[in-house]
Structures are given as structure tokens and as C-alpha cells.
Amino acid sequence: MEGYTIHSGDIIMDDGEKEFIKIISKGHGAFDGIISQTGRAIGTFVHGIFDNADFTNKFVSYLKSIKFNEVIVDKTHSFDLKMYKEAEYDRWANVLRKSLDIEMLYKIMGIKV
């Protein structure tokens, strides 16, 4: 799973709640997010977690298992938002390359190519 955090508060755990996501950064790990005692409420400061199709499928399967009280293995193919975003960024970059004088921009910024 990949994502990024934007913190604008604190997570305060009550008895019986579980940690949700462990963030590994520069060799250190810290938890971000909680799962309620029932497993039906989950929260985190991590953004972009649903860009990963594999994580999204596992997460939805988890929610189904909580709702229907059984293990549900879902082999459904999911839309890969991360891959879509990367393709759109590349498409936009190509539009800019065709529409702008990149060499002139580099010159204005003092970048030697």
C-alpha cells in the first residue's frame, strides 16, 4: 500500500480499538489510524490508499467479511487508479511539451540542458 499523510489532528484510541496502518519511513514505523471494536469504523490520515487496486480489493473483502460475518475471497479485477493517474500525467506532460517552448522555459529558469 502506498499513500501520503496530511495531519490536521490526533488519533486517540479507546480501549478495544486496534491500530489500522503502520507507516514505514526511513527505517522507523509508526501507526496511523484505528479500527473500532466492531471493525465497522476505520479511520486514518493516509491519503491515496485506494489508488492501489490490490489494497482496495482486500479492503472491500474485509468490509464484506464484517458485514456478512464470513470470509469472502473476491477475485474481482479492480480499476487501477494509480496506473490511470500515471497515464494521465504522461498525457498531460505530452500536451505541455507540444504546446510550450520547453527550451525557452529552461533558459528563463536558468537551467542548462
N, CA, C and O atoms as a MOPAC input file, in Angstrom:
PM7 MOZYME 1SCF
protein

 N      0.83800 1    -1.16800 1     0.00000 1
 C      0.00000 1     0.00000 1     0.00000 1
 C      0.88200 1     1.22900 1     0.00000 1
 O      1.91500 1     1.25200 1     0.67000 1
 N      0.50200 1     2.22000 1    -0.72000 1
 C      1.20700 1     3.48800 1    -0.75100 1
 C      0.22700 1     4.60000 1    -0.43400 1
 O     -0.98100 1     4.45600 1    -0.62400 1
 N      0.75500 1     5.69400 1     0.04500 1
 C     -0.08100 1     6.84200 1     0.32500 1
 C      0.76800 1     7.95900 1     0.88900 1
 O      1.99200 1     7.85200 1     0.96300 1
 N      0.11800 1     9.01200 1     1.27900 1
 C      0.80700 1    10.14100 1     1.89100 1
 C     -0.07600 1    10.67300 1     3.01100 1
 O     -1.29000 1    10.47000 1     3.00600 1
 N      0.53600 1    11.34800 1     3.96100 1
 C     -0.23300 1    11.82700 1     5.09900 1
 C     -0.30700 1    13.34000 1     5.13200 1
 O      0.63000 1    14.04700 1     4.76000 1
 N     -1.43300 1    13.80000 1     5.58100 1
 C     -1.65500 1    15.21200 1     5.87400 1
 C     -2.31000 1    15.21900 1     7.24900 1
 O     -3.48200 1    14.87100 1     7.38900 1
 N     -1.55700 1    15.61200 1     8.24500 1
 C     -2.09300 1    15.57900 1     9.60800 1
 C     -2.69000 1    16.92300 1     9.98200 1
 O     -2.06900 1    17.97200 1     9.81300 1
 N     -3.90400 1    16.86400 1    10.49200 1
 C     -4.54000 1    18.07300 1    10.98600 1
 C     -5.22400 1    17.78000 1    12.32000 1
 O     -6.19300 1    18.44100 1    12.69400 1
 N     -4.70900 1    16.78700 1    13.02200 1
 C     -5.29400 1    16.42600 1    14.30200 1
 C     -4.56500 1    15.22900 1    14.88100 1
 O     -3.49300 1    14.84800 1    14.40900 1
 N     -5.15200 1    14.64700 1    15.89500 1
 C     -4.57100 1    13.49000 1    16.55400 1
 C     -5.57500 1    12.35000 1    16.56800 1
 O     -6.78700 1    12.56300 1    16.55600 1
 N     -5.04500 1    11.14100 1    16.59200 1
 C     -5.87800 1     9.95600 1    16.74300 1
 C     -5.77600 1     9.51900 1    18.19700 1
 O     -4.67900 1     9.29400 1    18.71000 1
 N     -6.90700 1     9.40300 1    18.85000 1
 C     -6.93700 1     8.97500 1    20.24500 1
 C     -7.66800 1     7.64500 1    20.30800 1
 O     -8.84300 1     7.55300 1    19.95500 1
 N     -6.95900 1     6.61400 1    20.76200 1
 C     -7.54200 1     5.28500 1    20.81900 1
 C     -8.23700 1     5.05000 1    22.16000 1
 O     -7.73900 1     5.45100 1    23.21200 1
 N     -9.38400 1     4.40200 1    22.10300 1
 C    -10.08100 1     3.94800 1    23.30100 1
 C     -9.77200 1     2.47300 1    23.49700 1
 O     -9.19700 1     1.82900 1    22.62000 1
 N    -10.15100 1     1.94700 1    24.64200 1
 C     -9.95300 1     0.52300 1    24.89800 1
 C    -10.66600 1    -0.32000 1    23.84500 1
 O    -11.80900 1    -0.04000 1    23.48300 1
 N     -9.99400 1    -1.33600 1    23.36700 1
 C    -10.60100 1    -2.26800 1    22.41500 1
 C    -10.40800 1    -1.88300 1    20.96300 1
 O    -10.64800 1    -2.70300 1    20.07800 1
 N     -9.98400 1    -0.66600 1    20.69500 1
 C     -9.73400 1    -0.27200 1    19.31400 1
 C     -8.35400 1    -0.76700 1    18.89800 1
 O     -7.46100 1    -0.93100 1    19.72900 1
 N     -8.19500 1    -0.99900 1    17.60600 1
 C     -6.93600 1    -1.54000 1    17.09100 1
 C     -6.29300 1    -0.53900 1    16.14300 1
 O     -6.96700 1     0.29500 1    15.53900 1
 N     -4.97300 1    -0.64100 1    16.02800 1
 C     -4.25400 1     0.20400 1    15.07600 1
 C     -4.54400 1    -0.29600 1    13.67300 1
 O     -4.70500 1    -1.49800 1    13.45900 1
 N     -4.61100 1     0.61900 1    12.71800 1
 C     -5.02500 1     0.26100 1    11.36400 1
 C     -3.85000 1     0.15000 1    10.39800 1
 O     -3.69700 1    -0.88500 1     9.75100 1
 N     -3.02800 1     1.16700 1    10.28200 1
 C     -1.96100 1     1.19900 1     9.28300 1
 C     -0.63900 1     1.48700 1     9.97100 1
 O     -0.55600 1     2.37600 1    10.81700 1
 N      0.39100 1     0.74000 1     9.61200 1
 C      1.73300 1     1.04200 1    10.11900 1
 C      2.51100 1     1.67800 1     8.98500 1
 O      2.68100 1     1.08000 1     7.92200 1
 N      2.98200 1     2.89200 1     9.21500 1
 C      3.73400 1     3.64100 1     8.21700 1
 C      5.21800 1     3.40000 1     8.45500 1
 O      5.72800 1     3.61500 1     9.55400 1
 N      5.89000 1     2.95500 1     7.42300 1
 C      7.33100 1     2.73700 1     7.49500 1
 C      8.00100 1     3.86300 1     6.71400 1
 O      7.77800 1     4.01600 1     5.51300 1
 N      8.81800 1     4.64300 1     7.40300 1
 C      9.50300 1     5.76100 1     6.76900 1
 C     10.89600 1     5.88800 1     7.35300 1
 O     11.06700 1     6.03900 1     8.56300 1
 N     11.89100 1     5.82600 1     6.47900 1
 C     13.28800 1     5.98700 1     6.89500 1
 C     13.65600 1     5.01200 1     8.01400 1
 O     14.35900 1     5.37600 1     8.95600 1
 N     13.17700 1     3.77600 1     7.90300 1
 C     13.52600 1     2.74000 1     8.86000 1
 C     12.73100 1     2.76000 1    10.15400 1
 O     12.92400 1     1.89200 1    11.00500 1
 N     11.84500 1     3.72900 1    10.32000 1
 C     11.04100 1     3.82000 1    11.53000 1
 C      9.59100 1     3.50100 1    11.20300 1
 O      9.12200 1     3.76700 1    10.09700 1
 N      8.89400 1     2.93800 1    12.16100 1
 C      7.48700 1     2.62000 1    11.95700 1
 C      6.61300 1     3.33200 1    12.96700 1
 O      6.95800 1     3.42000 1    14.14600 1
 N      5.49300 1     3.83400 1    12.51400 1
 C      4.52200 1     4.48100 1    13.38900 1
 C      3.12900 1     4.12400 1    12.88400 1
 O      2.91600 1     3.95100 1    11.68400 1
 N      2.19700 1     4.01600 1    13.80200 1
 C      0.83700 1     3.67500 1    13.40200 1
 C      0.04000 1     4.93200 1    13.09100 1
 O      0.23400 1     5.98400 1    13.70100 1
 N     -0.85600 1     4.79700 1    12.13200 1
 C     -1.72300 1     5.89900 1    11.73600 1
 C     -3.09300 1     5.31100 1    11.44700 1
 O     -3.25900 1     4.56400 1    10.48300 1
 N     -4.03900 1     5.63100 1    12.24400 1
 C     -5.38900 1     5.15300 1    12.01200 1
 C     -5.80900 1     4.10800 1    13.02700 1
 O     -4.97800 1     3.47000 1    13.67200 1
 N     -7.12300 1     3.94900 1    13.15400 1
 C     -7.66100 1     2.96400 1    14.08800 1
 C     -8.83800 1     2.22600 1    13.47300 1
 O     -9.47500 1     2.68200 1    12.52300 1
 N     -9.09500 1     1.07100 1    14.05700 1
 C    -10.27500 1     0.27500 1    13.72300 1
 C    -11.08700 1     0.15100 1    15.00800 1
 O    -10.53900 1    -0.17200 1    16.06200 1
 N    -12.37800 1     0.40500 1    14.92400 1
 C    -13.23600 1     0.33300 1    16.11200 1
 C    -13.32400 1    -1.09900 1    16.63000 1
 O    -12.89200 1    -2.04100 1    15.96600 1
 N    -13.88400 1    -1.24600 1    17.81100 1
 C    -14.04600 1    -2.57000 1    18.41200 1
 C    -14.83400 1    -3.51200 1    17.51800 1
 O    -14.53600 1    -4.70500 1    17.45500 1
 N    -15.83100 1    -2.98900 1    16.83000 1
 C    -16.67100 1    -3.83500 1    15.96400 1
 C    -16.04000 1    -4.07800 1    14.60000 1
 O    -16.45600 1    -4.97900 1    13.87100 1
 N    -15.02500 1    -3.26900 1    14.25000 1
 C    -14.40800 1    -3.38600 1    12.92900 1
 C    -15.18300 1    -2.65800 1    11.85100 1
 O    -14.80600 1    -2.70200 1    10.68000 1
 N    -16.25700 1    -1.99200 1    12.22600 1
 C    -17.11100 1    -1.31500 1    11.24200 1
 C    -16.76200 1     0.15100 1    11.03500 1
 O    -17.29100 1     0.78700 1    10.12400 1
 N    -15.88900 1     0.69000 1    11.85700 1
 C    -15.44300 1     2.08000 1    11.68800 1
 C    -13.92200 1     2.09000 1    11.62300 1
 O    -13.24200 1     1.58100 1    12.51400 1
 N    -13.40600 1     2.67800 1    10.55800 1
 C    -11.96400 1     2.72000 1    10.31900 1
 C    -11.60900 1     4.14000 1     9.91600 1
 O    -12.32000 1     4.76700 1     9.13000 1
 N    -10.50600 1     4.64800 1    10.45700 1
 C    -10.08100 1     5.99300 1    10.09200 1
 C     -8.57700 1     6.08600 1    10.00400 1
 O     -7.86100 1     5.35400 1    10.68700 1
 N     -8.09400 1     6.98400 1     9.16400 1
 C     -6.66300 1     7.19900 1     9.00300 1
 C     -6.42700 1     8.57600 1     8.39600 1
 O     -7.32100 1     9.16200 1     7.78600 1
 N     -5.20100 1     9.08500 1     8.57500 1
 C     -4.79100 1    10.32200 1     7.92500 1
 C     -4.11200 1    10.04400 1     6.58900 1
 O     -3.70400 1    10.98200 1     5.90400 1
 N     -3.98200 1     8.77800 1     6.20600 1
 C     -3.28400 1     8.41800 1     4.97700 1
 C     -4.21400 1     8.64500 1     3.78100 1
 O     -5.33700 1     8.14200 1     3.74400 1
 N     -3.72400 1     9.40300 1     2.81600 1
 C     -4.47000 1     9.69400 1     1.59600 1
 C     -3.90200 1     8.84900 1     0.44700 1
 O     -2.72900 1     8.47600 1     0.46600 1
 N     -4.72400 1     8.55800 1    -0.53000 1
 C     -4.26700 1     7.84000 1    -1.71600 1
 C     -4.22300 1     6.33400 1    -1.54500 1
 O     -3.71200 1     5.63600 1    -2.42100 1
 N     -4.74900 1     5.80600 1    -0.43200 1
 C     -4.64400 1     4.36400 1    -0.20700 1
 C     -5.48300 1     3.56400 1    -1.19400 1
 O     -5.17500 1     2.40300 1    -1.46200 1
 N     -6.52500 1     4.15700 1    -1.73300 1
 C     -7.36800 1     3.41800 1    -2.66700 1
 C     -6.87600 1     3.52700 1    -4.10800 1
 O     -7.53000 1     3.02900 1    -5.02400 1
 N     -5.73100 1     4.17300 1    -4.31400 1
 C     -5.12000 1     4.19200 1    -5.64900 1
 C     -4.57500 1     2.81700 1    -6.01500 1
 O     -4.41500 1     2.50500 1    -7.19500 1
 N     -4.29200 1     1.99800 1    -5.01300 1
 C     -3.73000 1     0.67000 1    -5.22000 1
 C     -4.86800 1    -0.35000 1    -5.29800 1
 O     -5.58400 1    -0.56500 1    -4.32100 1
 N     -5.02800 1    -0.97200 1    -6.46200 1
 C     -6.14100 1    -1.90400 1    -6.68900 1
 C     -6.08600 1    -3.10100 1    -5.74600 1
 O     -7.12600 1    -3.54300 1    -5.25800 1
 N     -4.89000 1    -3.63500 1    -5.48000 1
 C     -4.77700 1    -4.79600 1    -4.60500 1
 C     -5.24700 1    -4.45700 1    -3.19500 1
 O     -6.00700 1    -5.21600 1    -2.59200 1
 N     -4.79500 1    -3.31400 1    -2.66400 1
 C     -5.23800 1    -2.89500 1    -1.33600 1
 C     -6.75200 1    -2.68500 1    -1.33000 1
 O     -7.43400 1    -3.12600 1    -0.40500 1
 N     -7.27700 1    -2.01900 1    -2.35100 1
 C     -8.70700 1    -1.73700 1    -2.40700 1
 C     -9.51400 1    -3.02600 1    -2.39800 1
 O    -10.50900 1    -3.12300 1    -1.68000 1
 N     -9.09800 1    -4.03100 1    -3.19500 1
 C     -9.80400 1    -5.31600 1    -3.20600 1
 C     -9.77900 1    -5.97000 1    -1.83200 1
 O    -10.80000 1    -6.47000 1    -1.36100 1
 N     -8.61000 1    -5.96800 1    -1.18500 1
 C     -8.50700 1    -6.57300 1     0.14400 1
 C     -9.35400 1    -5.82000 1     1.16100 1
 O     -9.98300 1    -6.43300 1     2.02300 1
 N     -9.37400 1    -4.51300 1     1.06600 1
 C    -10.15400 1    -3.70100 1     1.99000 1
 C    -11.65000 1    -3.96500 1     1.82000 1
 O    -12.37200 1    -4.13700 1     2.80200 1
 N    -12.10600 1    -3.99500 1     0.57400 1
 C    -13.52600 1    -4.26500 1     0.31200 1
 C    -13.88500 1    -5.68100 1     0.76600 1
 O    -14.96800 1    -5.89900 1     1.31000 1
 N    -12.98600 1    -6.64500 1     0.54600 1
 C    -13.23000 1    -8.00900 1     1.02100 1
 C    -13.34900 1    -8.04100 1     2.54100 1
 O    -14.18800 1    -8.75200 1     3.09400 1
 N    -12.49000 1    -7.25300 1     3.21700 1
 C    -12.56200 1    -7.15100 1     4.67900 1
 C    -13.93000 1    -6.59900 1     5.09300 1
 O    -14.57000 1    -7.14200 1     5.99300 1
 N    -14.37400 1    -5.53200 1     4.44700 1
 C    -15.66900 1    -4.94800 1     4.79200 1
 C    -16.80900 1    -5.94200 1     4.55900 1
 O    -17.74000 1    -6.02600 1     5.36000 1
 N    -16.72800 1    -6.69400 1     3.45700 1
 C    -17.74700 1    -7.71700 1     3.19100 1
 C    -17.74200 1    -8.77600 1     4.28500 1
 O    -18.80000 1    -9.23500 1     4.71500 1
 N    -16.53600 1    -9.16900 1     4.74100 1
 C    -16.46500 1   -10.20100 1     5.77700 1
 C    -17.08000 1    -9.70500 1     7.08800 1
 O    -17.71600 1   -10.47500 1     7.80700 1
 N    -16.88900 1    -8.41900 1     7.39700 1
 C    -17.50300 1    -7.84200 1     8.59700 1
 C    -19.02300 1    -7.80300 1     8.44800 1
 O    -19.75300 1    -8.15500 1     9.37500 1
 N    -19.49000 1    -7.37600 1     7.28800 1
 C    -20.92600 1    -7.22700 1     7.04300 1
 C    -21.65300 1    -8.57200 1     7.05200 1
 O    -22.73000 1    -8.70100 1     7.63400 1
 N    -21.04500 1    -9.58300 1     6.39300 1
 C    -21.71900 1   -10.86600 1     6.23800 1
 C    -21.19300 1   -11.93300 1     7.19300 1
 O    -21.63200 1   -13.08200 1     7.14200 1
 N    -20.24600 1   -11.55700 1     8.07100 1
 C    -19.71200 1   -12.45500 1     9.09400 1
 C    -19.15000 1   -13.75500 1     8.50900 1
 O    -19.35300 1   -14.83400 1     9.06600 1
 N    -18.45800 1   -13.64300 1     7.40500 1
 C    -17.80700 1   -14.80100 1     6.80700 1
 C    -16.63200 1   -14.32800 1     5.96500 1
 O    -16.58000 1   -13.17100 1     5.54800 1
 N    -15.70500 1   -15.21800 1     5.72400 1
 C    -14.55400 1   -14.87500 1     4.89500 1
 C    -14.99100 1   -14.90900 1     3.43900 1
 O    -15.50700 1   -15.91800 1     2.95700 1
 N    -14.78300 1   -13.81800 1     2.75800 1
 C    -15.16900 1   -13.71400 1     1.35000 1
 C    -13.91600 1   -13.41100 1     0.55500 1
 O    -13.26700 1   -12.38700 1     0.76700 1
 N    -13.58100 1   -14.30000 1    -0.35600 1
 C    -12.42700 1   -14.07700 1    -1.22700 1
 C    -12.96700 1   -13.55500 1    -2.53900 1
 O    -13.69500 1   -14.24600 1    -3.25200 1
 N    -12.60300 1   -12.33800 1    -2.84100 1
 C    -13.10600 1   -11.69100 1    -4.04800 1
 C    -11.99100 1   -11.61400 1    -5.07200 1
 O    -10.98400 1   -10.94500 1    -4.84100 1
 N    -12.15700 1   -12.28400 1    -6.19500 1
 C    -11.14800 1   -12.28500 1    -7.25800 1
 C    -11.49000 1   -11.26600 1    -8.34600 1
 O    -10.94600 1   -11.32000 1    -9.44900 1
 N    -12.38800 1   -10.34800 1    -8.02900 1
 C    -12.81000 1    -9.35000 1    -9.00000 1
 C    -11.63600 1    -8.46300 1    -9.40000 1
 O    -10.85700 1    -8.02700 1    -8.55300 1
 N    -11.51800 1    -8.20600 1   -10.68300 1
 C    -10.48800 1    -7.28000 1   -11.16200 1
 C    -10.95900 1    -5.86300 1   -10.87000 1
 O    -12.10300 1    -5.50800 1   -11.15800 1
 N    -10.08800 1    -5.06900 1   -10.30700 1
 C    -10.44800 1    -3.71200 1    -9.92800 1
 C     -9.77400 1    -2.69800 1   -10.84800 1
 O     -8.70900 1    -2.95800 1   -11.40700 1
 N    -10.39500 1    -1.57200 1   -10.99100 1
 C     -9.83400 1    -0.46000 1   -11.73700 1
 C     -8.57500 1     0.01500 1   -11.01800 1
 O     -8.61000 1     0.26700 1    -9.81400 1
 N     -7.46500 1     0.14000 1   -11.74400 1
 C     -6.19300 1     0.54900 1   -11.14300 1
 C     -6.05500 1     2.05800 1   -11.27300 1
 O     -5.60300 1     2.56900 1   -12.29800 1
 N     -6.45200 1     2.76400 1   -10.21600 1
 C     -6.44600 1     4.22200 1   -10.23400 1
 C     -5.03000 1     4.77500 1   -10.34800 1
 O     -4.80900 1     5.77700 1   -11.02800 1
 N     -4.07500 1     4.13300 1    -9.69000 1
 C     -2.69100 1     4.60600 1    -9.74900 1
 C     -2.17900 1     4.56900 1   -11.18600 1
 O     -1.57500 1     5.53300 1   -11.65600 1
 N     -2.41700 1     3.46300 1   -11.88400 1
 C     -1.96200 1     3.33900 1   -13.26600 1
 C     -2.67100 1     4.37600 1   -14.15200 1
 O     -2.05100 1     4.96900 1   -15.03500 1
 N     -3.95600 1     4.58600 1   -13.91300 1
 C     -4.71500 1     5.57800 1   -14.66900 1
 C     -4.13800 1     6.97700 1   -14.45900 1
 O     -3.95700 1     7.72700 1   -15.41800 1
 N     -3.84700 1     7.33100 1   -13.19300 1
 C     -3.29100 1     8.64900 1   -12.90000 1
 C     -1.94600 1     8.84400 1   -13.59600 1
 O     -1.69300 1     9.89800 1   -14.18000 1
 N     -1.08300 1     7.83000 1   -13.53500 1
 C      0.23200 1     7.93000 1   -14.18100 1
 C      0.08200 1     8.14600 1   -15.68700 1
 O      0.80100 1     8.95700 1   -16.27000 1
 N     -0.84900 1     7.42600 1   -16.31800 1
 C     -1.08300 1     7.58900 1   -17.75700 1
 C     -1.59300 1     9.00100 1   -18.05600 1
 O     -1.20200 1     9.60200 1   -19.05600 1
 N     -2.45700 1     9.52700 1   -17.19900 1
 C     -2.98000 1    10.87400 1   -17.40100 1
 C     -1.89000 1    11.93100 1   -17.19200 1
 O     -1.85200 1    12.92600 1   -17.91600 1
 N     -1.00800 1    11.72600 1   -16.21200 1
 C      0.11800 1    12.64700 1   -16.01800 1
 C      1.01300 1    12.65000 1   -17.25200 1
 O      1.46200 1    13.70800 1   -17.69400 1
 N      1.27400 1    11.45800 1   -17.81300 1
 C      2.09500 1    11.36000 1   -19.02000 1
 C      1.41200 1    12.05600 1   -20.19400 1
 O      2.06000 1    12.75800 1   -20.97000 1
 N      0.10800 1    11.85900 1   -20.31900 1
 C     -0.64600 1    12.50100 1   -21.40900 1
 C     -0.57100 1    14.01500 1   -21.27200 1
 O     -0.36300 1    14.71800 1   -22.26100 1
 N     -0.73900 1    14.52300 1   -20.05100 1
 C     -0.67800 1    15.96300 1   -19.80800 1
 C      0.72300 1    16.49900 1   -20.08700 1
 O      0.87000 1    17.58200 1   -20.65400 1
 N      1.74200 1    15.75800 1   -19.69900 1
 C      3.12300 1    16.18100 1   -19.96700 1
 C      3.37000 1    16.27900 1   -21.46700 1
 O      4.05900 1    17.19400 1   -21.92000 1
 N      2.81900 1    15.35300 1   -22.24200 1
 C      2.96900 1    15.40000 1   -23.70800 1
 C      2.27200 1    16.62300 1   -24.29800 1
 O      2.78800 1    17.25000 1   -25.22200 1
 N      1.10700 1    16.95900 1   -23.76600 1
 C      0.39600 1    18.16000 1   -24.22500 1
 C      1.25300 1    19.39600 1   -23.95300 1
 O      1.37900 1    20.26900 1   -24.81200 1
 N      1.84100 1    19.46900 1   -22.75500 1
 C      2.68400 1    20.61500 1   -22.42200 1
 C      3.91900 1    20.68500 1   -23.31200 1
 O      4.29700 1    21.76200 1   -23.77300 1
 N      4.55200 1    19.52500 1   -23.55500 1
 C      5.74800 1    19.50500 1   -24.40900 1
 C      5.42300 1    20.02100 1   -25.81500 1
 O      6.23500 1    20.71800 1   -26.42500 1
 N      4.24400 1    19.68200 1   -26.32500 1
 C      3.84900 1    20.09800 1   -27.67500 1
 C      3.40200 1    21.56200 1   -27.71200 1
 O      3.48200 1    22.21800 1   -28.75000 1
 N      2.93100 1    22.06500 1   -26.56300 1
 C      2.33800 1    23.40000 1   -26.53200 1
 C      3.27700 1    24.50000 1   -26.05700 1
 O      3.03500 1    25.67800 1   -26.32200 1
 N      4.34600 1    24.12700 1   -25.35800 1
 C      5.24300 1    25.12400 1   -24.77900 1
 C      6.63700 1    25.02200 1   -25.38800 1
 O      7.05000 1    23.96900 1   -25.87400 1
 N      7.33600 1    26.12400 1   -25.34700 1
 C      8.73400 1    26.13400 1   -25.75200 1
 C      9.54900 1    25.78600 1   -24.50300 1
 O      9.97200 1    26.66600 1   -23.75300 1
 N      9.75800 1    24.49300 1   -24.30200 1
 C     10.42300 1    23.99800 1   -23.10200 1
 C     11.83400 1    24.56600 1   -22.98000 1
 O     12.26700 1    24.93100 1   -21.88700 1
 N     12.55200 1    24.63900 1   -24.10400 1
 C     13.92000 1    25.17700 1   -24.05300 1
 C     13.92100 1    26.62000 1   -23.55800 1
 O     14.80400 1    27.01400 1   -22.79700 1
 N     12.94200 1    27.40600 1   -23.98400 1
 C     12.83900 1    28.78700 1   -23.52200 1
 C     12.53900 1    28.83200 1   -22.02300 1
 O     13.09800 1    29.65900 1   -21.30400 1
 N     11.66800 1    27.95300 1   -21.55500 1
 C     11.36800 1    27.89500 1   -20.11000 1
 C     12.62700 1    27.56300 1   -19.31100 1
 O     12.90200 1    28.18100 1   -18.28300 1
 N     13.38200 1    26.58700 1   -19.79400 1
 C     14.63600 1    26.23000 1   -19.12700 1
 C     15.57600 1    27.44300 1   -19.09300 1
 O     16.22500 1    27.70800 1   -18.08200 1
 N     15.63700 1    28.16800 1   -20.20300 1
 C     16.51500 1    29.33000 1   -20.28500 1
 C     16.07500 1    30.39000 1   -19.27000 1
 O     16.90700 1    30.97700 1   -18.57800 1
 N     14.78000 1    30.62600 1   -19.18900 1
 C     14.23900 1    31.61300 1   -18.24500 1
 C     14.54300 1    31.19400 1   -16.80500 1
 O     14.85000 1    32.03900 1   -15.96400 1
 N     14.45900 1    29.89600 1   -16.52200 1
 C     14.72000 1    29.39000 1   -15.17200 1
 C     16.20300 1    29.22700 1   -14.87500 1
 O     16.58800 1    28.94400 1   -13.74000 1
 N     17.04000 1    29.40600 1   -15.90500 1
 C     18.48200 1    29.26900 1   -15.69900 1
 C     18.95200 1    27.84300 1   -15.65500 1
 O     20.00400 1    27.55200 1   -15.08500 1
 N     18.18800 1    26.94100 1   -16.25000 1
 C     18.54700 1    25.52800 1   -16.29600 1
 C     19.25100 1    25.23300 1   -17.60200 1
 O     18.73300 1    25.53300 1   -18.67800 1
 N     20.42000 1    24.64900 1   -17.51000 1
 C     21.16300 1    24.28500 1   -18.72600 1
 C     20.89500 1    22.81800 1   -19.03300 1
 O     21.02900 1    21.94600 1   -18.17400 1
 N     20.51800 1    22.57500 1   -20.27100 1
 C     20.19700 1    21.21000 1   -20.68600 1
 C     21.24300 1    20.71300 1   -21.65600 1
 O     21.15800 1    19.57900 1   -22.12800 1

